[in-house]
């Protein structure tokens, strides 16, 4: 539960204080004018969410490997 709360706090801080950085990066890549600037925080959130999915997948795969190893040790 501590990890979940930590990730939520990190995402809040990243999107609140890092929003300007995302806006600068995405405005130079995507272009657009003032009418498109409301989309940049959404793009930043999508990038952070994709990173979170990758991290969670790696953690789950590591846990599965540990469980398989412990079951193999118990069988022998």
Number of C-alpha atoms within 10 A of each C-alpha: 6 7 8 9 10 11 13 12 12 12 17 13 12 17 18 11 11 14 17 14 15 20 18 12 14 18 17 10 9 10 12 11 8 8 7 11 14 10 12 20 19 14 14 20 17 12 12 14 13 12 12 14 11 11 12 12 12 12 12 12 12 12 12 12 12 12 12 12 11 11 11 10 9 8 6 5
